[in-house]
């Protein structure tokens, strides 16, 4: 994966899950430096590598986003990974939880894209990678706010890709299915681990796949959607009613 060799990379939500695994995978692929960010640096793992520069960052906070941008002016690859999920359906779910999903997953990521676009243009050729979700393709009623925020982010990612296409910045969208991370703790699904998923993500970017799905479950869902969007909706409907029948 030579595309990452000697590069300066910033990763949001690097303290756990896919973010933490991406850091480890990148360190094993010759990166020059990684800005690892999260809201609480006390929760940031010690990667025991001099190439790591930990930074405190809440992507919904305008001042923190602006400050990180001044520190990380040499960023060549931005990985927007930070995200959150709140349970609840559309008709009865907590609106505050839905709003939080939108503020973090959608508006927070937009703030990062807007703030770092000039930096990436200056440091071109450069890359932006948005970790979205297979939920961008279909509703998930039990986490409806999350699904809506990821659908919005996927659309925004496609728009930004067009905006930056002629400015030396390539924009990638990654749509994983359910991955075995803290976010999916308690699920009885057969999920791949974050480490293997992260390697698949980096390989997809290295292969130039602008829209990639790094896991078998996600690819199965995507193929169902591609055949007929109603087919994936039916799959999620069956899961929803099965969960509520327990």
Residue pairs with C-beta under 8 A, 6 or more apart in sequence:
1 29
1 202
1 203
1 206
2 206
3 127
3 205
3 206
4 26
4 29
4 30
4 31
4 77
4 202
4 206
5 29
5 30
5 31
6 30
6 31
6 32
7 31
7 32
7 76
7 77
8 31
8 32
8 33
8 34
8 35
8 72
8 74
8 75
8 76
8 77
8 123
9 26
9 31
9 33
9 34
9 35
9 75
9 76
9 77
9 78
9 79
10 34
10 35
10 37
10 68
10 72
10 75
10 77
10 78
10 79
10 116
11 19
11 22
11 23
11 34
11 35
11 36
11 37
11 79
11 81
12 19
12 37
12 38
12 57
12 59
12 79
12 80
12 81
12 82
12 112
13 19
13 37
13 38
13 81
13 82
13 83
14 20
14 22
14 23
14 34
14 36
14 37
14 38
14 44
14 81
15 36
15 38
15 40
15 43
15 44
15 45
16 38
16 43
16 45
16 181
16 182
17 179
17 181
17 182
17 183
17 194
18 81
18 131
18 176
18 179
18 181
18 194
18 197
18 198
18 201
19 36
19 38
19 79
19 81
19 82
20 45
20 194
21 193
21 194
21 195
21 197
21 198
22 79
22 81
22 198
22 201
22 202
23 34
23 36
23 47
23 52
24 47
24 195
24 198
25 195
25 198
25 199
25 202
26 34
26 202
27 34
27 47
27 49
27 51
27 52
29 202
31 51
32 51
33 51
33 52
33 53
33 74
34 51
34 52
34 53
35 53
35 54
35 55
35 68
35 71
35 72
35 75
36 44
36 47
36 52
36 53
36 54
36 55
37 54
37 55
37 56
37 57
37 68
37 82
38 44
38 56
38 57
38 82
39 56
39 57
39 58
40 56
41 54
41 55
41 56
44 54
53 72
55 68
55 71
55 72
56 64
57 64
57 65
57 68
57 82
58 64
58 108
59 65
59 80
59 82
59 104
59 108
59 109
59 111
59 112
60 103
60 104
60 107
60 108
60 111
62 111
65 111
65 112
65 115
66 115
69 115
69 116
69 119
72 119
73 119
74 123
75 116
75 119
75 120
75 123
75 126
76 120
76 123
76 126
76 127
77 126
77 127
77 128
77 129
78 112
78 113
78 116
78 120
78 126
78 127
78 128
78 129
79 129
79 131
80 109
80 112
80 113
80 128
80 129
80 130
80 131
81 131
82 104
82 108
82 109
83 104
83 105
83 131
83 183
84 100
84 101
84 104
84 105
84 146
85 101
85 143
85 146
85 183
86 93
86 94
86 97
86 98
86 100
86 101
86 143
86 145
86 146
87 93
87 97
87 142
87 143
88 94
88 97
88 98
88 142
88 143
88 144
88 145
89 141
89 142
89 144
90 141
90 144
93 144
93 145
97 145
98 144
98 145
98 148
99 145
100 145
101 145
101 146
101 148
101 149
102 145
102 148
102 149
102 152
104 149
105 146
105 149
105 150
105 152
105 153
106 149
106 152
106 153
106 156
109 130
109 153
109 156
110 156
113 128
113 130
113 156
113 160
116 128
117 128
117 160
117 163
117 164
117 169
120 126
120 127
120 128
120 164
120 168
120 169
121 164
121 167
121 168
121 169
124 167
124 168
124 169
125 168
125 169
125 170
126 168
126 169
126 170
127 169
127 170
127 171
127 172
127 205
128 160
128 164
128 169
128 170
128 171
128 172
129 171
129 172
129 174
129 201
129 205
130 153
130 157
130 171
130 172
130 173
130 174
131 174
131 176
131 201
132 150
132 153
132 154
132 157
132 173
132 174
132 175
133 146
133 147
133 150
133 154
133 175
133 176
134 175
134 176
134 177
134 213
134 217
134 218
134 221
134 222
135 143
135 146
135 147
135 150
135 151
136 147
136 150
136 151
136 153
136 154
136 175
137 151
137 154
137 175
137 221
137 222
137 225
137 229
137 232
138 147
138 221
138 225
138 229
138 232
138 233
138 235
138 236
139 147
139 233
139 236
140 146
140 147
140 236
140 240
141 236
141 237
141 240
142 240
142 243
154 173
154 175
157 171
157 173
158 173
160 171
161 170
161 171
161 173
161 210
164 170
164 171
165 171
170 210
171 210
172 204
172 205
172 209
172 210
172 211
172 212
173 210
173 211
173 212
174 201
174 204
174 205
174 212
174 213
174 214
175 211
175 212
175 213
175 218
175 222
176 197
176 201
176 213
176 214
176 215
176 218
177 191
177 213
177 215
177 216
177 217
177 218
177 219
177 220
177 221
178 184
178 187
178 189
178 191
178 217
178 218
179 191
179 192
179 193
179 194
179 197
179 215
180 191
180 192
180 193
180 194
181 194
184 191
189 217
190 217
191 215
191 217
192 215
192 216
192 217
197 214
197 215
198 214
200 212
200 214
200 215
201 212
201 214
204 212
204 214
205 212
213 219
213 222
221 232
221 235
224 231
224 232
224 235
225 231
225 232
